[in-house]
Amino acid sequence: MAESEANVPNPRKADLQKLRNDLAKEVESLGKSLKGAAEDLGGDKVWVGRNARAWRRELDGRHRRLGEQVGKLLPIVDAALRGEPEKVSAAEARAYERGA
């Protein structure tokens, strides 16, 4: 890093923080996205029989796995945020902004 170049706010950290804020708003709805369909099928409201029960079990499993995966997203972003410095050189910031 050149001595004459000042450090600037880290644009990658700013992008990660924006991602985290946006994701935090969506996590609950993402985790519940298949819940309504699973409940409708489970109550014999829309489909009955052996195939319906098998499909419901599949949907329940997918709903559970989706919730588990969504639950892992914020900790991943938080870990990435912790690994980023607050300030970087202007050259590093420019390189990030260019996509390098």
Biotite code that builds the C-alpha atoms (Angstrom):
import biotite.structure as struc

atoms = struc.array([
    struc.Atom([0.000, 0.000, 0.000], chain_id="A", res_id=1, res_name="MET", atom_name="CA", element="C"),
    struc.Atom([1.368, 3.414, -0.930], chain_id="A", res_id=2, res_name="ALA", atom_name="CA", element="C"),
    struc.Atom([2.076, 5.667, 2.050], chain_id="A", res_id=3, res_name="GLU", atom_name="CA", element="C"),
    struc.Atom([0.344, 8.640, 0.408], chain_id="A", res_id=4, res_name="SER", atom_name="CA", element="C"),
    struc.Atom([-2.906, 6.771, -0.160], chain_id="A", res_id=5, res_name="GLU", atom_name="CA", element="C"),
    struc.Atom([-5.476, 7.213, 2.610], chain_id="A", res_id=6, res_name="ALA", atom_name="CA", element="C"),
    struc.Atom([-7.679, 4.445, 3.861], chain_id="A", res_id=7, res_name="ASN", atom_name="CA", element="C"),
    struc.Atom([-11.347, 4.615, 2.936], chain_id="A", res_id=8, res_name="VAL", atom_name="CA", element="C"),
    struc.Atom([-14.459, 2.804, 4.194], chain_id="A", res_id=9, res_name="PRO", atom_name="CA", element="C"),
    struc.Atom([-14.488, -0.798, 3.001], chain_id="A", res_id=10, res_name="ASN", atom_name="CA", element="C"),
    struc.Atom([-17.102, -1.081, 0.200], chain_id="A", res_id=11, res_name="PRO", atom_name="CA", element="C"),
    struc.Atom([-17.248, -4.875, 0.533], chain_id="A", res_id=12, res_name="ARG", atom_name="CA", element="C"),
    struc.Atom([-18.137, -4.537, 4.213], chain_id="A", res_id=13, res_name="LYS", atom_name="CA", element="C"),
    struc.Atom([-20.832, -1.984, 3.301], chain_id="A", res_id=14, res_name="ALA", atom_name="CA", element="C"),
    struc.Atom([-22.278, -4.396, 0.707], chain_id="A", res_id=15, res_name="ASP", atom_name="CA", element="C"),
    struc.Atom([-22.243, -7.266, 3.201], chain_id="A", res_id=16, res_name="LEU", atom_name="CA", element="C"),
    struc.Atom([-24.001, -5.098, 5.795], chain_id="A", res_id=17, res_name="GLN", atom_name="CA", element="C"),
    struc.Atom([-26.685, -4.166, 3.254], chain_id="A", res_id=18, res_name="LYS", atom_name="CA", element="C"),
    struc.Atom([-27.087, -7.851, 2.362], chain_id="A", res_id=19, res_name="LEU", atom_name="CA", element="C"),
    struc.Atom([-27.424, -8.722, 6.043], chain_id="A", res_id=20, res_name="ARG", atom_name="CA", element="C"),
    struc.Atom([-30.047, -6.018, 6.618], chain_id="A", res_id=21, res_name="ASN", atom_name="CA", element="C"),
    struc.Atom([-32.054, -7.087, 3.560], chain_id="A", res_id=22, res_name="ASP", atom_name="CA", element="C"),
    struc.Atom([-31.757, -10.762, 4.456], chain_id="A", res_id=23, res_name="LEU", atom_name="CA", element="C"),
    struc.Atom([-32.838, -10.185, 8.063], chain_id="A", res_id=24, res_name="ALA", atom_name="CA", element="C"),
    struc.Atom([-36.082, -8.692, 6.743], chain_id="A", res_id=25, res_name="LYS", atom_name="CA", element="C"),
    struc.Atom([-36.748, -11.775, 4.589], chain_id="A", res_id=26, res_name="GLU", atom_name="CA", element="C"),
    struc.Atom([-35.588, -14.667, 6.791], chain_id="A", res_id=27, res_name="VAL", atom_name="CA", element="C"),
    struc.Atom([-38.914, -15.216, 8.539], chain_id="A", res_id=28, res_name="GLU", atom_name="CA", element="C"),
    struc.Atom([-40.978, -15.261, 5.352], chain_id="A", res_id=29, res_name="SER", atom_name="CA", element="C"),
    struc.Atom([-38.447, -17.488, 3.572], chain_id="A", res_id=30, res_name="LEU", atom_name="CA", element="C"),
    struc.Atom([-38.506, -19.989, 6.411], chain_id="A", res_id=31, res_name="GLY", atom_name="CA", element="C"),
    struc.Atom([-42.287, -20.180, 6.302], chain_id="A", res_id=32, res_name="LYS", atom_name="CA", element="C"),
    struc.Atom([-42.657, -20.175, 2.525], chain_id="A", res_id=33, res_name="SER", atom_name="CA", element="C"),
    struc.Atom([-43.917, -23.775, 2.211], chain_id="A", res_id=34, res_name="LEU", atom_name="CA", element="C"),
    struc.Atom([-45.815, -23.879, 5.497], chain_id="A", res_id=35, res_name="LYS", atom_name="CA", element="C"),
    struc.Atom([-49.225, -22.924, 4.099], chain_id="A", res_id=36, res_name="GLY", atom_name="CA", element="C"),
    struc.Atom([-49.096, -25.500, 1.345], chain_id="A", res_id=37, res_name="ALA", atom_name="CA", element="C"),
    struc.Atom([-47.977, -28.212, 3.755], chain_id="A", res_id=38, res_name="ALA", atom_name="CA", element="C"),
    struc.Atom([-50.781, -27.378, 6.175], chain_id="A", res_id=39, res_name="GLU", atom_name="CA", element="C"),
    struc.Atom([-53.406, -27.330, 3.423], chain_id="A", res_id=40, res_name="ASP", atom_name="CA", element="C"),
    struc.Atom([-52.347, -30.751, 2.176], chain_id="A", res_id=41, res_name="LEU", atom_name="CA", element="C"),
    struc.Atom([-52.106, -32.150, 5.685], chain_id="A", res_id=42, res_name="GLY", atom_name="CA", element="C"),
    struc.Atom([-55.642, -31.193, 6.563], chain_id="A", res_id=43, res_name="GLY", atom_name="CA", element="C"),
    struc.Atom([-57.149, -33.103, 3.638], chain_id="A", res_id=44, res_name="ASP", atom_name="CA", element="C"),
    struc.Atom([-58.522, -29.822, 2.311], chain_id="A", res_id=45, res_name="LYS", atom_name="CA", element="C"),
    struc.Atom([-57.140, -30.073, -1.193], chain_id="A", res_id=46, res_name="VAL", atom_name="CA", element="C"),
    struc.Atom([-56.094, -33.657, -1.830], chain_id="A", res_id=47, res_name="TRP", atom_name="CA", element="C"),
    struc.Atom([-56.699, -36.974, -0.096], chain_id="A", res_id=48, res_name="VAL", atom_name="CA", element="C"),
    struc.Atom([-55.363, -40.491, -0.404], chain_id="A", res_id=49, res_name="GLY", atom_name="CA", element="C"),
    struc.Atom([-52.089, -42.340, -0.288], chain_id="A", res_id=50, res_name="ARG", atom_name="CA", element="C"),
    struc.Atom([-50.389, -40.176, -2.927], chain_id="A", res_id=51, res_name="ASN", atom_name="CA", element="C"),
    struc.Atom([-51.509, -37.033, -1.127], chain_id="A", res_id=52, res_name="ALA", atom_name="CA", element="C"),
    struc.Atom([-50.008, -38.266, 2.155], chain_id="A", res_id=53, res_name="ARG", atom_name="CA", element="C"),
    struc.Atom([-46.726, -39.164, 0.442], chain_id="A", res_id=54, res_name="ALA", atom_name="CA", element="C"),
    struc.Atom([-46.575, -35.786, -1.258], chain_id="A", res_id=55, res_name="TRP", atom_name="CA", element="C"),
    struc.Atom([-47.333, -34.072, 2.053], chain_id="A", res_id=56, res_name="ARG", atom_name="CA", element="C"),
    struc.Atom([-44.452, -35.895, 3.753], chain_id="A", res_id=57, res_name="ARG", atom_name="CA", element="C"),
    struc.Atom([-42.170, -34.752, 0.945], chain_id="A", res_id=58, res_name="GLU", atom_name="CA", element="C"),
    struc.Atom([-43.411, -31.183, 1.261], chain_id="A", res_id=59, res_name="LEU", atom_name="CA", element="C"),
    struc.Atom([-42.993, -31.259, 5.057], chain_id="A", res_id=60, res_name="ASP", atom_name="CA", element="C"),
    struc.Atom([-39.408, -32.414, 4.610], chain_id="A", res_id=61, res_name="GLY", atom_name="CA", element="C"),
    struc.Atom([-38.683, -29.686, 2.106], chain_id="A", res_id=62, res_name="ARG", atom_name="CA", element="C"),
    struc.Atom([-40.259, -27.086, 4.394], chain_id="A", res_id=63, res_name="HIS", atom_name="CA", element="C"),
    struc.Atom([-38.078, -28.265, 7.285], chain_id="A", res_id=64, res_name="ARG", atom_name="CA", element="C"),
    struc.Atom([-34.899, -28.294, 5.172], chain_id="A", res_id=65, res_name="ARG", atom_name="CA", element="C"),
    struc.Atom([-35.668, -24.856, 3.764], chain_id="A", res_id=66, res_name="LEU", atom_name="CA", element="C"),
    struc.Atom([-36.071, -23.506, 7.299], chain_id="A", res_id=67, res_name="GLY", atom_name="CA", element="C"),
    struc.Atom([-32.751, -25.072, 8.316], chain_id="A", res_id=68, res_name="GLU", atom_name="CA", element="C"),
    struc.Atom([-30.927, -23.606, 5.324], chain_id="A", res_id=69, res_name="GLN", atom_name="CA", element="C"),
    struc.Atom([-32.435, -20.147, 5.776], chain_id="A", res_id=70, res_name="VAL", atom_name="CA", element="C"),
    struc.Atom([-31.417, -20.279, 9.437], chain_id="A", res_id=71, res_name="GLY", atom_name="CA", element="C"),
    struc.Atom([-27.790, -20.675, 8.359], chain_id="A", res_id=72, res_name="LYS", atom_name="CA", element="C"),
    struc.Atom([-27.710, -17.599, 6.122], chain_id="A", res_id=73, res_name="LEU", atom_name="CA", element="C"),
    struc.Atom([-27.390, -14.820, 8.708], chain_id="A", res_id=74, res_name="LEU", atom_name="CA", element="C"),
    struc.Atom([-24.536, -16.507, 10.609], chain_id="A", res_id=75, res_name="PRO", atom_name="CA", element="C"),
    struc.Atom([-22.643, -16.944, 7.320], chain_id="A", res_id=76, res_name="ILE", atom_name="CA", element="C"),
    struc.Atom([-23.022, -13.262, 6.466], chain_id="A", res_id=77, res_name="VAL", atom_name="CA", element="C"),
    struc.Atom([-22.151, -12.280, 10.058], chain_id="A", res_id=78, res_name="ASP", atom_name="CA", element="C"),
    struc.Atom([-18.940, -14.314, 9.857], chain_id="A", res_id=79, res_name="ALA", atom_name="CA", element="C"),
    struc.Atom([-18.023, -12.642, 6.562], chain_id="A", res_id=80, res_name="ALA", atom_name="CA", element="C"),
    struc.Atom([-18.680, -9.228, 8.112], chain_id="A", res_id=81, res_name="LEU", atom_name="CA", element="C"),
    struc.Atom([-16.421, -9.996, 11.080], chain_id="A", res_id=82, res_name="ARG", atom_name="CA", element="C"),
    struc.Atom([-13.632, -10.906, 8.677], chain_id="A", res_id=83, res_name="GLY", atom_name="CA", element="C"),
    struc.Atom([-13.734, -7.586, 6.856], chain_id="A", res_id=84, res_name="GLU", atom_name="CA", element="C"),
    struc.Atom([-11.716, -4.568, 8.000], chain_id="A", res_id=85, res_name="PRO", atom_name="CA", element="C"),
    struc.Atom([-13.527, -1.270, 8.516], chain_id="A", res_id=86, res_name="GLU", atom_name="CA", element="C"),
    struc.Atom([-11.116, 0.581, 6.204], chain_id="A", res_id=87, res_name="LYS", atom_name="CA", element="C"),
    struc.Atom([-9.111, -0.446, 3.159], chain_id="A", res_id=88, res_name="VAL", atom_name="CA", element="C"),
    struc.Atom([-6.767, 1.379, 0.847], chain_id="A", res_id=89, res_name="SER", atom_name="CA", element="C"),
    struc.Atom([-8.345, 3.447, -1.902], chain_id="A", res_id=90, res_name="ALA", atom_name="CA", element="C"),
    struc.Atom([-6.772, 1.074, -4.444], chain_id="A", res_id=91, res_name="ALA", atom_name="CA", element="C"),
    struc.Atom([-8.407, -1.953, -2.784], chain_id="A", res_id=92, res_name="GLU", atom_name="CA", element="C"),
    struc.Atom([-11.754, -0.162, -2.734], chain_id="A", res_id=93, res_name="ALA", atom_name="CA", element="C"),
    struc.Atom([-11.460, 0.735, -6.405], chain_id="A", res_id=94, res_name="ARG", atom_name="CA", element="C"),
    struc.Atom([-10.506, -2.841, -7.288], chain_id="A", res_id=95, res_name="ALA", atom_name="CA", element="C"),
    struc.Atom([-13.543, -4.159, -5.405], chain_id="A", res_id=96, res_name="TYR", atom_name="CA", element="C"),
    struc.Atom([-15.839, -1.668, -7.116], chain_id="A", res_id=97, res_name="GLU", atom_name="CA", element="C"),
    struc.Atom([-14.474, -2.775, -10.515], chain_id="A", res_id=98, res_name="ARG", atom_name="CA", element="C"),
    struc.Atom([-15.145, -6.387, -9.600], chain_id="A", res_id=99, res_name="GLY", atom_name="CA", element="C"),
    struc.Atom([-11.519, -7.468, -9.468], chain_id="A", res_id=100, res_name="ALA", atom_name="CA", element="C"),
])
